[in-house]
Every structure is written in C-alpha cells, then in structure tokens.
Amino acid sequence: MTQFDKHSTAEEVTEGINLEGQIAVVSGVNSGIGHETARVLSLRGAKVFGTARTLEKAAESCREISDQAVPIACELTDLNSIASAVNTIKSQVHKIDMLVANAGIMAPAKLETVDGLEKQFATNHIGHFLFVTALQDLVVSARGRIMIVSSGLHRQAPVEGIQFDNLDGSKGYNKWWAYGQSKLANILFAKELARKLKDVGVAVNALHPGVIMTKLSRHMTAEDRSSMGGSVEFKTVPQGAATSCYLATNPGVQDVTCKYFADCREEEPSQLAQSASLAKQLWERSEQIVSAALS
Ligand SMILES: NC(=O)c1ccc[n+]([C@@H]2O[C@H](COP(=O)([O-])OP(=O)(O)OC[C@H]3O[C@@H](n4cnc5c(N)ncnc54)[C@H](OP(=O)(O)O)[C@@H]3O)[C@@H](O)[C@H]2O)c1
C-alpha cells in the first residue's frame, strides 16, 4: 500500500530515488504538470527529453529545468512533426526508461478539426498514439514504464464511449463529451498497449493527475467554472505531477501494468474504460488513421 496520497508532491514521491543513467521523455514540457514532471525527474538524475509544439518553447522550458534537459519540437496535431521528434530522440538514445504522454488540450468552445479529426481526439489521443508506439521499442529496451495522462473526466465520454462514426465531430460536437472521449481513449490506449507489452516487462498505466489550475483551463467559460461548484478540491502543480512521477519511479509499482491511478493509488476507471473490446477497436481504428495520414 502506498504511503502517498492527494497531498503528496512530485518531489515527495521521488525522495531518495536515484535516476542517474535513466532516460525520460515527457510531452508538454513547457507548461503545467508536464514541466513539473520533467523538472522532478531531472532533479532525481534522469536525462530528460522534453517536447513542446516548437523547439523554442521546448528549449526555453528545458533551460529552466537543467542544462542536461534536451528540447524536442513535437506538434501533436502534425504526424510528420511527431515522426521527426521520434527520429531525433532515436538518434540520441537507445532506450527510454520513462515515457510520459502528458500534453493535452481541453474543451475548445467550437468544433475544430485537424486532418478530418476533432482536435481533442487528434491531439490527446492520436498524436500520442503515434508518438508512444513509435518509441515503444526504446522502452522495451529499458524494460521501462509508460504513463498516459488521462483525466477523471473520461467518465464524461459519450454513452457509446468512442463515437467511431463521428470522429470529425460533424454529427454533433459537445466540448466536454469530446474531451471525455479523448481522455477515455487515453485509458483504452494504455490498456491495449499494456496487453501487447505485458510479456516484455514494460509497465503501461493511465492516470488522473487531479484538478490543477493550469493553462489547460484556457477555454473554460465563466459558466463552466461556476458549474464546477465549490466542491472541487484543487491540487497545486507539484501535487498534480506526483502520480506521473510515482508511476515513473516507485519500485513498488515497477511490475504494475494495465491500471488506472489517481492520487498515487490504483482506482477503478469507468466501465467503458475497462472494455477490452473497445480498447481493441480503438487501437485498430487509430492504426488506420495514422497509416492513412502518413502515406
Ligand atoms: N490541470 C488539470 O486539472 C488536469 C486534470 C485532469 C487531466 N489533466 C491532463 O494533464 C495533462 C497536462 O495538462 P496541464 O494541466 O499541465 O495543462 P497545460 O498547462 O495546458 O499543459 C498542456 C501541455 O500540452 C501542450 N499541448 C497542447 N496541445 C498540443 C499540441 N497540439 N502539440 C503539442 N503539445 C500540445 C501544451 O503546449 P502549449 O502550451 O504550447 O499549448 C502544454 O505544454 C493533459 O493531458 C490534461 O488533459 C489535467
């Protein structure tokens, strides 16, 4: 049983852990919990590759972290940018111990599409699907760990889970359902990837970081904020990065895979998130989308 909880910070959950010689990759390094996750993994000795939409953003952020942190440009809505980021990382390292798929967007008011996909699904799921699967052989080399940052709001996905017949949003767009769908996709992706990698010693888990005031809320309206009510317990950014860092480093969860975590503890996700058939269906559709876009 973990001694950590919702109050624990990323520094606290990694106290005494030496990551020297280990390689970490964190997407969304320039903001919020991605920056804190990368900072703390670097503080404990890991060499961190931090991605942001542009090299300038990544470089500025990595400079704040450590002179050892390596900035990588990776625009998750651009599959060629992802492929290029993967090539750059592969040219510099032969293993990845910790891969944190963290970047994300939430609830743009109006439907936006990228290459025929609703933007949250494209960014939060498809972008990471390509990024992580393209780097997975390096994680296998390290018998490492993959953390997919989802959200408790995966429970707000549409009733069918993933609207395979509406991935472009043309049959209707609800910004919160679409966010929920993309975050459900994160868990289903982690589940299917964990299943595929279970015999090669790679742990793959999804997580909810908590509710943290970051730039993620940039699209929220005053109405959205008031409907959250007063009952939401906010975390600080150091607390928000704790579950990612815990799963990335704690010896006690090295062999824990295919689970969903919140507050550094295993939690049961929605019924839809536990569906092996939905996870398989999403994987197959994601493969089709990526191969069509790259051809
Ligand atoms: N904050 C919360 O309460 C909360 C709750 C549950 C789950 N989460 C999840 O936690 C993760 C991190 O969120 P955060 O709160 O730290 O938000 P944040 O401060 O807004 O950081 C999000 C990061 O993702 C990057 N990003 C967005 N779109 C991208 C794209 N198309 N290509 C590449 N990078 C992109 C952002 O880059 P730019 O700065 O350039 O836009 C930024 O670096 C997200 O996956 C989010 O869904 C957060």
The ligand as a MOL file (V3000), in Angstrom:
LIG
                    3D

  0  0  0     0  0            999 V3000
M  V30 BEGIN CTAB
M  V30 COUNTS 48 52 0 0 0
M  V30 BEGIN ATOM
M  V30 1 N -4.9730 20.5190 -14.9920 0
M  V30 2 C -5.9140 19.6380 -14.6620 0
M  V30 3 O -6.7750 19.9060 -13.8070 0
M  V30 4 C -5.9700 18.3010 -15.3190 0
M  V30 5 C -6.9420 17.3870 -14.8820 0
M  V30 6 C -7.0070 16.1380 -15.4880 0
M  V30 7 C -6.1340 15.8220 -16.5040 0
M  V30 8 N -5.1990 16.7290 -16.9260 0 CHG=1
M  V30 9 C -4.3160 16.3460 -18.0180 0
M  V30 10 O -2.9960 16.6760 -17.6830 0
M  V30 11 C -2.2290 16.9140 -18.8700 0
M  V30 12 C -1.3930 18.1700 -18.6970 0
M  V30 13 O -2.2700 19.2540 -18.5030 0
M  V30 14 P -1.8780 20.6060 -17.7520 0
M  V30 15 O -2.9360 20.8250 -16.7400 0
M  V30 16 O -0.4620 20.6000 -17.3490 0 CHG=-1
M  V30 17 O -2.1540 21.6430 -18.9390 0
M  V30 18 P -1.2690 22.7840 -19.6220 0
M  V30 19 O -0.5740 23.5980 -18.6140 0
M  V30 20 O -2.2110 23.4660 -20.5630 0
M  V30 21 O -0.2100 21.9410 -20.4400 0
M  V30 22 C -0.5780 21.2240 -21.5760 0
M  V30 23 C 0.6280 20.9990 -22.4340 0
M  V30 24 O 0.2130 20.3210 -23.6290 0
M  V30 25 C 0.7470 21.0160 -24.7380 0
M  V30 26 N -0.0260 20.8480 -25.9500 0
M  V30 27 C -1.3090 21.2060 -26.1750 0
M  V30 28 N -1.6350 20.9540 -27.4540 0
M  V30 29 C -0.5350 20.4440 -28.0540 0
M  V30 30 C -0.2280 20.0210 -29.3530 0
M  V30 31 N -1.1420 20.0830 -30.3520 0
M  V30 32 N 1.0000 19.5500 -29.6270 0
M  V30 33 C 1.9320 19.5010 -28.6500 0
M  V30 34 N 1.7230 19.8980 -27.3920 0
M  V30 35 C 0.4900 20.3650 -27.0970 0
M  V30 36 C 0.7520 22.4810 -24.2880 0
M  V30 37 O 1.5300 23.2610 -25.1590 0
M  V30 38 P 1.1780 24.8380 -25.3740 0
M  V30 39 O 1.4900 25.4930 -24.0820 0
M  V30 40 O 2.0610 25.2440 -26.4930 0
M  V30 41 O -0.2760 24.9090 -25.7190 0
M  V30 42 C 1.3000 22.3040 -22.8990 0
M  V30 43 O 2.6880 22.1080 -22.9300 0
M  V30 44 C -3.2400 16.9670 -20.0100 0
M  V30 45 O -3.2100 15.7570 -20.7160 0
M  V30 46 C -4.5710 17.1260 -19.3080 0
M  V30 47 O -5.6460 16.5790 -20.0590 0
M  V30 48 C -5.0860 17.9420 -16.3430 0
M  V30 END ATOM
M  V30 BEGIN BOND
M  V30 1 1 1 2
M  V30 2 2 2 3
M  V30 3 1 2 4
M  V30 4 1 4 5
M  V30 5 2 4 48
M  V30 6 2 5 6
M  V30 7 1 6 7
M  V30 8 2 7 8
M  V30 9 1 8 9
M  V30 10 1 8 48
M  V30 11 1 9 10
M  V30 12 1 9 46
M  V30 13 1 10 11
M  V30 14 1 11 12
M  V30 15 1 11 44
M  V30 16 1 12 13
M  V30 17 1 13 14
M  V30 18 2 14 15
M  V30 19 1 14 16
M  V30 20 1 14 17
M  V30 21 1 17 18
M  V30 22 2 18 19
M  V30 23 1 18 20
M  V30 24 1 18 21
M  V30 25 1 21 22
M  V30 26 1 22 23
M  V30 27 1 23 24
M  V30 28 1 23 42
M  V30 29 1 24 25
M  V30 30 1 25 26
M  V30 31 1 25 36
M  V30 32 1 26 27
M  V30 33 1 26 35
M  V30 34 2 27 28
M  V30 35 1 28 29
M  V30 36 1 29 30
M  V30 37 2 29 35
M  V30 38 1 30 31
M  V30 39 2 30 32
M  V30 40 1 32 33
M  V30 41 2 33 34
M  V30 42 1 34 35
M  V30 43 1 36 37
M  V30 44 1 36 42
M  V30 45 1 37 38
M  V30 46 2 38 39
M  V30 47 1 38 40
M  V30 48 1 38 41
M  V30 49 1 42 43
M  V30 50 1 44 45
M  V30 51 1 44 46
M  V30 52 1 46 47
M  V30 END BOND
M  V30 END CTAB
M  END
